[in-house]
Amino acid sequence: MLQSVARKVSLVGMRLALLIVSAQVSLPILLVPVTLQTLAVGGDWDHIAMAVQSACYRGYLLLGMFGLPIFANYASGAAVLVGPTGGYLIDFIVYVPIVHYSQQLFGQSNWVLLGGNVLASIIQLGFVP
């Protein structure tokens, strides 16, 4: 299905807004707060191309790195990306393809979505220092 450029840009904007809002709902546990971001990143977004999802998340990281307070607990700056939460945030770039390809290989059921998210979470948490 071909999508217009305006549609892709608006989808990226909506996805980015969802990431920003979901990052603010957090439980401060130890060094890395648990947020609702995982639900926003690993949701059932099969109608959006993986490239659009990845572009949105890279934009999220860049906006936060350049000073917008969009990370968990309204944090911002490059220090967040090199601190304890950095590996967790950067590994969302790996999270998206794992969930996407699990749905491509095994179907669009909720069980496949759950399994892809669990696998992606295990891999993601394995990279957190």
Sequence and secondary structure as in RCSB ss.txt:
>XXXX:A:sequence
MLQSVARKVSLVGMRLALLIVSAQVSLPILLVPVTLQTLAVGGDWDHIAMAVQSACYRGYLLLGMFGLPIFANYA
SGAAVLVGPTGGYLIDFIVYVPIVHYSQQLFGQSNWVLLGGNVLASIIQLGFVP
>XXXX:A:secstr
    HHHHHHHHHHHHHHHHHHHHSEE  TTS EETHHHHHSS  TTS HHHHHHHHHHHHHHHHTT S SGGG 
 SHHHHHSTTHHHHHTHHHHHHHHHHHHHHH S HHHHHHHHHHHHHHHHHT  
